[in-house]
Amino acid sequence: MASKKGNLSINSENMFPIIKKWLYSDHDIFYREVISNACDAVTKIRKMDMMGEYELPEGFKPRVDVVLNDKDKTIKITDNGIGMTAEEVEEYINQVAFSGATDFLNKYKDKANADQIIGHFGLGFYSTFMVSDSVDIDTLSYKSDAASVHWTCDGGSDFEMSDGEKKEVGTTITLHLSDDCLEFCNEYKAREVIEKYCSFMPYDIYLSRENEEGTETIKASEKLDSDVVIEEVHPEKKEGEDKEPELEYKIKRRPQLLNDTHPLWAKTPKDCTNEEYLEFYRKVFRDYKEPLFWIHLNMDYPFNLKGILYFPKINMEFESIEGTIKLYNNQVFIADNIKEVIPEYLMLLKGVIDCPDLPLNVSRSALQNDGFVKKISEYISKKVAEKLAGLCKTDKENYDKYWDDISPFIKYGCLKDDKFCEKMNDYILFKNLDGKYLTLPEALQINKEAEDEAKKEEAVDENGNKVEAEVVDDKAEDKKDEKEEKEPRIIYYVTDEQQQSQYIKMFKAQKMEAFVMKHNIDTPFMQQLESKNEGISFKRIDADLTDTFKSKTSKKAAKELEEKEKEISEKLKKALKNDKLVVKLEKLKDKKMSSMLTVSEESRRLADMMKMYAMNGMSMGDFGASEGQTLILNANHPLVQYVMDNKDEKNTEMICEQLYDLARIQNAPLDAESMTKFVERSNEIMLILAK
């Protein structure tokens, strides 16, 4: 063929500089694009063989070779694929943005399955100009009468095309690197980039250096036909050995295989072993701590999606977790953690998702068609919920063990995804004070049983003597039952087992359950469950004092207690110089507890929110002192009885202050000034006792 020169057919003026400089955000992407094209070329020639339009040579092994030459500043990427004729070079290379993959699919759509064709845009080849001063193509088509073609371009709109010298079917792309991009022909950098983008491409990818001077020694039985033998090596026979050692060869260093052509996610779950899952996890994520468990996604309809999601073991708040979800398209790496595809809460996991149907933009760096992508995201969320629910139902023992580690994922998921929250509602676990895990329905039922038992207890009079229960007419009882049905079902929780130990003791004495919820995410998570479950409310263990903890009394005793409450309330408010304090006098079953403090759940949550956002520097104590606090005095305790009987004694005021601080210290840490006064007062009381 005669030498030919011409102009690239560019549809828009100055389009080529735009493609060269701004089509891709990362310059290293050229490796992915050119190797993807090479894999497509191999796929095409294999399909031609399958359709009987070409016969592959005996012993054909599909492969892509990346050869570096740091002296000449070049990178050569060679495939043994379909190759191109001069007309095809003219059509696919000289006309920018004409997709050879699309043309091939259209031509053979009735004869071949197109699932494994990677390219769709035809612009990938031009990414080479981001790092090159000039690019050469040497190609030979599979067609029997085809001649080899040489094409070169210096990055402008001019190209040169002539007869080539290539003898084998396939294509070689040669990049003459720019001085500011020489790092890409460094062996270590090249391996890093290729492993990043091409670790799971469908054909073997080999990396080597041109004029390789390195050597390696192999056993004779390991020798391949492609090995270049430098010399034979005869190992010496070791003492005690009967057989002569096997002959060895010193050979030119072999090209390094950089990828795994059959990734684990492409297999069906039943064909994968636990060890394979763990090995894949260690290899891909460089994490040698075993994951808790994993979910293997495998879907063919209504879209093609495969992948593996690992739940890693964690020991920290969810904000500190950094997960990695790698997104692939036909085994070609696209990006990490694309939020449109991966539900936000699953960004905390580690895993891979391969979806050939993803509607990528021309640079494969962003997604198109929001509706379709949303369906993929919803499917992933659904499969995760189904896996977790199934684990809870069929393997509750292990689910309990995993809970502390996976709860941040699940709670975050419930906050971010209403559908996920609905699916997980009955499989959320709560850890009780004894370390046992209960589901939401179990948690609701267990306290109801304790409260029902408390209602059966006999009433006592003002002197503690048992009295007959008062008769309640049927209509009143019906109204009572109706009222109880409408009352919210309460789940009690603790945020600090040490600080709230006195309340915990009371709960355990009455066989009541409270659950440990001490992480930052728990407050919004509880609010989410309240909104999704009508009639359910969460209360901290110190938020209220129910009848379960009070001794039953007759109406007469209750009325007398009410009168005494007014008297002692006035005394307390005067002693504490706090007119806003709410004081209640109750007969508690725990006779060792003199006083306790309750703070309404609404007030405390608001106070916590203020602390979280540092609104006006307001602390829990500052807010609770005027809003939502109730001081409860136990009429069954001698100290409280002393105050009631000796309102005018000189030490009564000091006892009132002490009762209040004792209640406060069980509820939250005292501020510095209050703690100083508490210690001084305690010393004073001990001195009185010493006398």
C-alpha positions in Angstrom: 0.0 0.0 0.0 1.3 3.4 -0.9 2.1 5.9 1.9 -0.9 8.0 2.7 -1.3 11.3 4.6 -4.5 13.0 5.6 -6.5 14.8 8.3 -8.4 13.3 11.2 -12.1 13.8 10.7 -13.1 15.7 13.8 -16.8 16.7 14.0 -16.2 19.8 16.1 -13.5 22.3 15.8 -10.7 22.0 18.4 -12.3 18.8 19.7 -9.1 16.8 19.9 -7.3 19.1 22.5 -10.4 18.8 24.7 -10.4 15.0 24.4 -6.7 15.0 25.1 -6.7 17.2 28.2 -10.1 17.1 29.8 -11.9 13.9 28.9 -10.4 12.0 31.9 -9.7 13.4 35.3 -6.8 11.0 36.0 -4.0 10.6 33.5 -3.3 7.0 34.6 -6.6 6.0 33.2 -5.0 5.4 29.7 -3.8 2.0 31.0 -7.4 1.0 31.7 -8.7 2.3 28.3 -6.0 0.7 26.1 -6.0 -2.6 27.9 -9.8 -2.7 27.8 -9.6 -2.2 24.0 -7.0 -5.0 23.8 -9.3 -7.3 25.7 -12.2 -6.4 23.4 -10.0 -7.2 20.4 -9.4 -10.7 21.9 -13.1 -11.2 22.6 -13.9 -10.4 19.0 -11.5 -12.8 17.5 -12.7 -15.6 19.8 -16.3 -14.9 18.7 -15.3 -15.0 15.1 -13.8 -18.4 15.8 -17.0 -19.5 17.5 -19.1 -18.4 14.5 -16.8 -20.2 12.1 -15.6 -17.1 10.3 -12.0 -17.6 11.5 -10.0 -20.5 12.9 -7.7 -19.7 15.8 -4.2 -21.2 15.6 -3.5 -24.3 17.6 -2.5 -23.6 21.2 -3.9 -20.1 21.0 -3.8 -18.4 24.4 -5.5 -15.0 24.6 -3.2 -12.4 26.3 -2.3 -8.7 26.5 1.4 -7.7 27.0 2.6 -4.5 28.5 6.2 -3.9 27.7 8.2 -0.9 29.2 11.3 0.7 27.9 12.5 3.5 30.2 15.5 4.2 28.0 13.4 4.9 24.9 10.6 6.3 27.1 8.0 4.0 25.5 5.2 1.7 26.6 4.0 -1.0 24.2 0.6 -2.7 24.7 0.1 -5.7 22.5 -2.8 -8.0 22.1 -3.4 -11.1 19.9 -6.9 -10.1 19.1 -8.8 -9.3 15.9 -6.5 -6.6 14.5 -7.5 -4.0 12.0 -7.4 -3.5 8.2 -6.4 -0.1 6.7 -10.1 0.6 6.1 -10.9 -0.2 9.8 -8.1 2.1 11.0 -9.5 4.8 8.8 -13.0 4.2 10.3 -12.3 3.5 13.9 -9.1 5.6 14.6 -9.2 8.5 12.1 -12.8 9.3 12.9 -12.8 10.4 16.5 -15.6 8.9 18.7 -16.7 6.2 16.3 -17.1 3.1 18.5 -15.6 0.0 17.1 -17.3 -2.0 19.9 -20.7 -0.6 19.0 -20.2 -1.3 15.3 -19.1 -4.9 16.1 -22.1 -5.5 18.3 -24.5 -4.2 15.7 -22.9 -6.3 12.9 -23.0 -9.6 14.9 -25.9 -8.9 17.3 -27.9 -12.0 16.0 -24.9 -14.3 16.1 -23.0 -13.6 19.3 -23.6 -12.7 22.9 -22.2 -9.2 23.4 -21.9 -9.3 27.2 -18.1 -9.3 27.3 -17.5 -6.4 25.0 -16.1 -3.7 27.3 -15.8 -0.6 25.2 -18.8 1.4 24.1 -17.6 4.9 23.2 -14.6 4.7 20.9 -12.7 7.5 22.7 -10.6 5.3 25.0 -7.7 5.1 22.6 -7.3 8.9 22.6 -6.6 8.9 26.4 -3.0 7.8 25.3 -2.4 11.4 24.2 -2.8 12.7 27.7 0.7 11.2 28.5 2.3 10.9 25.1 4.1 13.2 22.6 3.1 10.7 19.9 1.4 7.3 19.5 2.0 4.5 17.0 -0.4 1.7 16.0 0.9 -1.5 14.3 -1.9 -3.9 13.5 -2.6 -6.9 11.3 -6.2 -8.0 10.7 -7.4 -11.6 11.1 -8.7 -11.5 7.5 -6.8 -13.7 5.2 -5.9 -11.1 2.6 -5.2 -8.3 5.0 -1.9 -6.4 5.0 -0.4 -4.9 8.2 -0.8 -1.2 8.9 1.3 1.3 10.6 -0.3 4.5 11.9 1.3 7.4 13.8 0.1 10.7 15.2 1.9 13.4 17.3 -1.2 14.5 19.2 -2.4 17.1 16.7 -5.0 16.6 14.0 -2.4 15.2 11.5 -1.7 11.5 11.2 0.5 9.3 8.9 -0.6 5.9 7.8 1.4 3.3 5.8 2.2 -0.4 5.2 3.4 -2.0 8.4 5.8 -4.8 9.3 3.7 -6.7 11.9 3.7 -10.5 11.2 1.2 -11.8 13.8 -2.5 -11.1 14.0 -3.3 -8.5 16.6 -2.4 -4.9 17.5 0.5 -3.1 19.2 0.0 0.4 20.6 3.3 2.3 21.2 3.2 5.3 23.5 6.2 7.8 23.2 5.8 9.4 26.6 6.0 13.1 27.4 8.8 14.1 29.8 6.3 14.9 32.5 4.7 11.4 32.3 7.8 9.2 32.4 6.7 7.7 35.7 4.2 5.5 33.8 7.1 3.5 32.2 8.5 2.8 35.7 7.8 -0.9 36.4 6.5 -0.3 39.9 4.2 2.5 38.9 2.9 0.6 35.9 2.2 -2.5 38.1 0.4 -0.3 40.6 -1.9 1.3 38.0 -2.6 -1.9 36.1 -3.5 -3.8 39.2 -5.8 -0.9 40.2 -7.8 -0.9 37.0 -7.2 -4.3 35.4 -6.8 -6.8 38.2 -9.8 -8.8 37.0 -10.0 -8.3 33.3 -11.0 -11.4 31.4 -7.6 -12.2 29.7 -4.1 -12.6 31.1 -2.2 -9.3 31.3 1.6 -9.6 31.5 4.1 -6.9 32.4 7.8 -6.9 31.3 10.6 -4.7 30.4 12.1 -4.5 26.9 15.6 -6.0 26.7 15.0 -7.6 30.1 18.4 -8.3 31.8 16.9 -10.0 34.9 17.0 -13.7 35.3 15.3 -16.4 37.4 16.0 -20.1 38.0 13.3 -22.7 37.5 13.2 -26.5 37.6 13.3 -28.3 34.3 9.8 -29.6 34.8 8.5 -26.0 35.1 10.0 -24.9 31.7 7.6 -23.4 29.2 8.1 -23.2 25.4 8.2 -19.4 25.7 11.1 -19.4 28.2 14.5 -18.1 27.0 17.1 -20.4 28.5 20.4 -18.7 29.3 22.2 -21.8 30.9 21.6 -25.1 32.5 22.1 -25.5 36.2 23.1 -28.8 37.8 22.4 -28.6 41.5 24.8 -30.5 43.8 23.5 -33.7 45.4 22.9 -33.1 49.1 24.2 -35.5 51.7 21.7 -38.2 52.5 19.7 -37.9 49.3 19.3 -41.0 47.1 18.2 -39.3 43.9 20.0 -36.9 41.8 18.5 -33.4 42.1 16.3 -32.2 39.2 18.0 -30.3 36.4 17.4 -26.5 36.6 17.4 -23.7 34.0 18.5 -20.1 34.4 16.1 -18.2 32.2 15.4 -14.7 31.2 12.9 -13.3 33.7 9.4 -14.1 32.7 6.7 -11.4 32.2 4.7 -10.9 35.4 1.0 -11.9 35.3 -0.9 -9.1 36.9 -4.5 -10.1 36.9 -7.0 -12.8 37.9 -9.2 -13.6 34.9 -11.8 -15.5 37.0 -12.7 -13.3 40.0 -14.6 -14.9 42.8 -17.7 -12.7 42.4 -18.2 -14.2 38.8 -18.6 -17.7 40.3 -21.9 -19.0 41.8 -21.9 -18.9 45.6 -22.2 -22.7 45.9 -18.9 -23.1 44.0 -17.0 -20.9 46.5 -15.4 -22.0 49.7 -15.0 -20.0 52.9 -11.3 -20.0 52.4 -11.6 -18.6 48.9 -13.8 -15.8 50.3 -11.3 -15.0 53.0 -8.3 -15.1 50.5 -10.1 -12.8 48.1 -10.8 -10.4 51.0 -7.1 -10.4 52.1 -5.9 -9.9 48.5 -8.2 -7.2 47.4 -8.4 -5.1 50.6 -5.0 -5.8 52.1 -6.9 -6.6 55.4 -5.7 -9.6 57.4 -8.4 -9.3 60.1 -11.1 -11.8 59.1 -14.5 -10.3 58.2 -17.5 -11.3 60.2 -19.4 -12.7 57.2 -20.2 -11.8 53.6 -23.0 -11.5 51.1 -22.6 -12.9 47.6 -24.8 -11.0 45.1 -25.7 -12.9 41.9 -28.4 -11.5 39.7 -29.2 -11.9 36.0 -32.6 -10.2 35.8 -33.9 -7.5 35.4 -30.2 -6.4 35.2 -26.9 -8.2 35.4 -25.2 -7.7 38.8 -22.7 -9.7 40.7 -20.6 -8.9 43.7 -19.4 -9.7 47.3 -20.0 -7.5 50.3 -17.9 -8.1 53.4 -18.9 -7.0 56.9 -15.6 -6.2 58.6 -15.0 -6.5 62.3 -14.8 -3.1 64.0 -14.3 -1.7 67.4 -15.1 2.0 67.0 -18.0 4.5 66.5 -19.4 4.4 63.0 -18.1 7.8 62.1 -14.6 6.4 62.2 -15.2 3.5 59.9 -13.7 3.7 56.4 -15.1 1.2 54.0 -14.3 0.5 50.3 -16.8 -0.7 47.7 -15.1 -1.2 44.4 -17.3 -0.8 41.4 -16.5 -2.8 38.2 -18.0 -2.9 34.7 -17.4 -6.2 33.0 -14.4 -6.8 35.3 -13.0 -3.4 34.6 -12.5 -1.2 37.6 -14.5 2.0 37.5 -14.2 3.7 40.9 -14.5 3.4 44.6 -17.6 4.1 46.6 -19.9 5.6 43.9 -22.7 6.8 46.1 -25.4 6.6 43.3 -24.9 2.8 43.1 -24.0 1.8 46.6 -26.5 2.7 49.4 -24.8 5.3 51.6 -24.8 3.1 54.7 -23.0 0.3 52.9 -20.1 2.6 52.2 -19.0 1.4 55.6 -18.5 -2.1 54.2 -15.8 -3.6 52.0 -16.6 -5.3 48.8 -16.9 -5.4 45.0 -19.9 -4.8 42.7 -19.7 -5.7 39.0 -22.6 -4.4 36.9 -22.1 -4.6 33.1 -25.5 -2.7 32.7 -24.3 0.4 34.4 -25.0 3.5 32.3 -21.6 5.2 32.4 -20.7 8.4 30.8 -18.0 8.6 28.1 -15.1 8.7 30.6 -16.7 6.0 32.8 -16.2 8.3 35.7 -19.9 9.2 36.3 -23.3 7.6 35.9 -26.2 8.4 33.7 -29.9 7.4 33.9 -30.7 8.0 37.6 -33.8 5.8 37.6 -32.0 2.7 36.6 -29.1 3.3 39.0 -31.6 3.8 41.8 -33.1 0.4 41.1 -29.6 -1.2 41.4 -29.0 0.6 44.7 -32.4 -0.6 46.0 -31.7 -4.1 45.0 -28.4 -4.2 46.8 -30.1 -2.8 49.9 -32.8 -5.4 49.7 -30.4 -8.3 49.4 -28.4 -7.1 52.4 -31.6 -6.9 54.5 -32.6 -10.3 53.4 -29.2 -11.8 54.3 -29.3 -10.2 57.8 -32.9 -11.2 58.4 -32.1 -14.8 57.3 -29.1 -14.9 59.6 -31.1 -13.7 62.6 -33.8 -16.4 61.9 -31.6 -19.3 61.1 -28.3 -18.6 63.0 -29.3 -16.4 66.0 -26.3 -17.5 68.0 -23.8 -16.1 65.5 -26.1 -13.1 64.8 -25.9 -12.2 68.5 -22.1 -12.5 68.4 -21.9 -10.2 65.3 -24.3 -7.6 66.6 -22.0 -5.2 68.3 -19.9 -5.0 65.2 -22.6 -4.8 62.6 -25.1 -2.6 64.6 -23.5 0.6 63.3 -24.1 -0.5 59.7 -27.7 -1.5 60.4 -28.6 1.6 62.5 -27.1 3.9 60.0 -28.9 2.0 57.2 -32.2 2.4 59.1 -31.6 6.1 59.4 -30.8 6.5 55.7 -33.2 4.1 54.1 -36.8 3.7 55.1 -37.3 0.5 53.2 -34.3 -1.1 54.7 -35.6 0.0 58.2 -38.9 -1.7 57.6 -37.2 -4.9 56.5 -34.9 -4.9 59.5 -37.5 -3.8 62.1 -38.0 -7.2 63.7 -34.3 -8.2 63.4 -32.8 -5.3 65.3 -31.2 -6.5 68.5 -31.0 -4.8 71.9 -28.4 -5.9 74.5 -29.8 -6.1 78.0 -28.0 -5.4 81.2 -26.9 -9.1 81.5 -25.4 -9.1 77.9 -28.3 -11.0 76.4 -29.6 -9.9 73.0 -33.4 -9.5 72.3 -35.3 -8.5 69.2 -37.6 -5.6 69.3 -40.8 -7.7 69.8 -39.0 -9.6 72.6 -37.9 -6.3 74.2 -41.4 -5.0 74.2 -42.9 -8.1 75.8 -40.5 -8.7 78.6 -41.3 -5.5 80.6 -45.0 -5.9 80.0 -44.8 -9.2 81.9 -43.0 -7.5 84.9 -45.5 -4.7 84.9 -48.4 -7.1 84.9 -46.9 -8.9 87.9 -46.6 -5.6 89.8 -50.3 -4.8 89.3 -51.2 -8.1 91.1 -49.4 -6.9 94.3 -51.5 -6.2 97.4 -52.1 -2.7 98.6 -50.9 -1.4 102.0 -52.1 1.4 104.3 -50.2 4.3 105.7 -48.6 2.0 108.3 -47.5 -0.6 105.8 -50.3 -3.1 106.7 -52.1 -5.0 103.9 -55.6 -3.8 103.0 -58.3 -5.1 100.8 -58.1 -3.9 97.2 -60.8 -1.4 96.3 -63.6 -2.6 94.0 -63.7 -1.2 90.5 -66.8 -1.4 88.5 -66.8 -3.3 85.1 -67.3 -0.1 83.0 -64.4 1.6 84.7 -62.2 -1.5 84.2 -63.1 -1.5 80.5 -62.2 2.1 80.2 -58.9 1.4 82.0 -58.1 -1.5 79.6 -58.9 0.8 76.7 -56.6 3.4 78.1 -53.8 0.9 78.6 -54.0 -0.3 75.0 -53.5 3.3 73.8 -50.6 3.9 76.2 -47.2 3.7 74.4 -45.2 0.5 74.9 -41.9 1.6 76.5 -38.4 0.3 76.0 -36.0 1.5 78.8 -32.3 2.0 78.1 -29.1 3.1 79.8 -26.3 5.2 78.4 -23.8 4.7 81.2 -24.0 1.6 83.3 -21.8 3.0 86.0 -23.4 6.4 86.3 -26.9 4.9 86.3 -26.1 1.9 88.5 -28.7 2.8 91.2 -31.5 2.9 88.7 -30.3 -0.4 87.2 -30.4 -2.0 90.7 -34.1 -0.9 91.1 -34.9 -2.3 87.7 -33.3 -5.7 88.3 -35.1 -5.9 91.7 -38.4 -5.6 89.9 -37.4 -8.0 87.1 -37.6 -5.1 84.7 -35.3 -5.0 81.6 -33.3 -2.0 80.3 -31.0 -2.1 77.3 -27.6 -0.6 76.7 -27.6 2.1 74.1 -24.6 4.3 74.6 -23.4 5.3 71.1 -23.9 8.6 69.4 -26.0 7.0 66.7 -28.5 5.6 69.2 -30.5 8.7 69.9 -31.4 9.4 66.3 -31.9 5.7 65.8 -34.4 5.4 68.6 -36.3 8.4 67.2 -36.4 6.6 63.8 -37.8 3.4 65.4 -40.4 5.5 67.3 -41.6 7.1 64.0 -41.8 3.7 62.3 -43.5 1.8 65.1 -46.7 3.3 66.3 -47.1 3.2 70.1 -43.5 2.5 70.9 -41.4 4.9 72.8 -37.9 4.8 74.3 -37.1 6.2 77.7 -33.8 6.3 79.6 -33.9 4.4 82.8 -33.9 7.6 84.8 -36.7 9.3 82.8 -39.7 8.3 84.8 -40.8 6.4 87.9 -43.6 4.0 87.1 -46.0 2.3 89.5 -43.8 -0.9 89.2 -41.3 0.7 91.6 -43.9 2.1 94.1 -45.6 0.3 97.0 -49.3 0.1 96.5 -51.3 2.1 99.1 -54.9 2.6 100.0 -56.7 5.8 98.9 -56.5 7.1 102.5 -52.7 6.6 102.7 -52.2 8.1 99.2 -54.1 11.3 100.3 -52.0 11.6 103.5 -48.8 11.2 101.4 -50.0 14.0 99.1 -50.5 16.4 102.0 -47.0 15.6 103.3 -45.6 16.1 99.8 -46.7 19.7 99.8 -45.0 20.4 103.1 -41.7 18.7 102.3 -41.7 20.3 98.8 -41.8 23.8 100.3 -39.0 22.8 102.7 -36.8 21.5 99.9 -37.3 24.4 97.7 -36.5 26.8 100.5 -33.3 24.9 101.5 -32.1 24.6 97.9 -33.2 28.1 97.0 -34.9 26.7 93.9 -38.6 27.5 93.4 -38.7 25.7 90.0 -37.8 22.3 91.4 -40.5 19.7 91.2 -40.6 17.5 94.3 -42.6 14.3 94.7 -43.0 12.1 97.8 -43.4 8.4 96.9 -43.3 5.2 98.8 -40.6 3.2 96.9 -40.2 -0.5 97.2 -36.4 -0.1 97.6 -36.3 1.2 101.1 -32.5 1.8 100.9 -32.9 4.6 98.3 -33.6 7.9 100.0 -33.9 10.1 96.9 -33.6 10.0 93.2 -33.9 12.3 90.2 -35.8 11.8 87.0 -35.5 13.9 83.9 -38.2 13.7 81.3 -37.1 12.0 78.1 -38.1 15.0 75.9 -36.1 17.4 78.1 -33.0 15.2 78.2 -33.0 14.6 74.5 -33.3 18.3 73.9 -30.4 18.9 76.3 -28.3 16.2 74.6 -29.0 17.9 71.2 -27.9 21.2 72.7 -24.7 19.7 73.9 -24.1 18.1 70.6 -24.4 21.3 68.7 -22.8 23.3 71.6 -25.7 25.7 71.7 -24.9 28.5 74.0 -22.5 26.2 75.9 -25.5 24.7 77.7 -24.8 21.6 79.7 -27.1 18.8 80.8 -27.2 20.1 84.4 -27.9 23.7 83.3 -30.8 22.6 81.2 -32.2 20.0 83.6 -32.1 22.3 86.6 -35.1 24.2 85.2 -36.6 21.9 82.7 -37.9 18.4 83.1 -36.3 17.5 86.4 -38.2 15.9 89.3 -36.7 15.1 92.7 -38.4 12.0 94.2 -38.1 11.4 97.9 -38.8 8.0 99.3 -41.3 8.2 102.2 -40.1 4.8 103.3 -36.6 6.0 104.0 -35.6 7.2 107.5 -33.8 10.3 106.3 -36.8 11.5 104.4 -39.0 10.7 107.4 -36.6 12.7 109.6 -37.1 15.7 107.3 -40.9 15.3 107.4 -40.9 15.1 111.2 -38.2 17.7 111.9 -38.7 20.5 109.5 -37.3 23.1 111.8 -34.2 21.3 113.2 -30.8 22.9 112.4 -29.5 20.0 110.5 -32.6 19.5 108.3 -31.6 22.0 105.7 -28.2 20.3 105.3 -29.9 16.9 104.9 -32.2 18.4 102.3 -29.2 19.6 100.3 -27.5 16.2 100.7 -30.6 14.4 99.5 -30.7 16.5 96.4 -27.0 16.1 95.6 -27.2 12.3 96.2 -30.1 12.2 93.6 -28.2 14.4 91.2 -25.0 12.4 91.4 -26.8 9.2 90.4 -28.2 10.9 87.4 -25.2 12.9 86.0 -21.7 14.1 87.1 -21.9 17.1 89.4 -20.4 20.4 88.2 -17.2 21.6 90.0 -18.9 23.9 92.4 -21.6 21.4 93.4 -19.0 18.7 93.9 -17.0 20.9 96.2 -20.0 21.7 98.3 -21.0 18.0 98.4 -17.6 16.9 99.7 -17.6 19.6 102.3 -21.1 18.8 103.4 -20.3 15.0 103.6 -17.3 15.8 105.8 -19.5 17.9 108.1 -22.1 15.1 108.3 -19.4 12.6 109.3 -18.1 14.9 112.0 -21.6 15.1 113.4 -21.8 11.3 113.4 -18.4 11.0 115.0 -19.6 13.1 118.0 
